[in-house]
Amino acid sequence: QMLNKSRNVVADELLFTAKAYIVLKKGVLPTKETEEYIIKKCSETLTLNTGEETGLKPYEVPTSIDFLEHLPRTQADKINYPYLEELALQEYEEEKLRISEYYDQQMAMLEEEATDKETELQEEQTVIETQMEAMRAEIEALDERISQDIESSTIKV
């Protein structure tokens, strides 16, 4: 028999997401396909024997599922929901940390790329400035030769 209890898990400061902890029947494998099938079934409207239609509200449909060997129990042999909530919160904090580390790595890579590009542009600017200095020197040399040519041609006249 499949047991399912969705509990609200803090997703952000004020947002919640439904998470389900499920114990599967013997022989049913805890695969991604099983998870997707269960979430799909939770989204569907069910018709009861009485003809009445019922179903989970959209916010009650689990967005993630953890498969367990057995549900945790209290000393009174009741399902230990506070433990499941703590487990979900711990998983959320670990995921939040993982995402934060991923974004930190991406930012570090972008900063390194920006620094490399800035260095490359500075090198290109130095090359251009050196070429401009060489052109200025050539222009000055040409101006000097033209001036000398003009002076020499005026003397001959």
Secondary structure, 3 states (H helix, E strand, C coil): CCEEEEEEEECCCCCEEEEEEEECCCCCCCCHHHHHHHHHHHHCCEECCCCCEECCCHHHCCCEEEECCCCCECCCCCECHHHHHHHHHHHHHHHHHHHHHHHHHHHHHHHHHHHHHHHHHHHHHHHHHHHHHHHHHHHHHHHHHHHHHHHHHHHHC
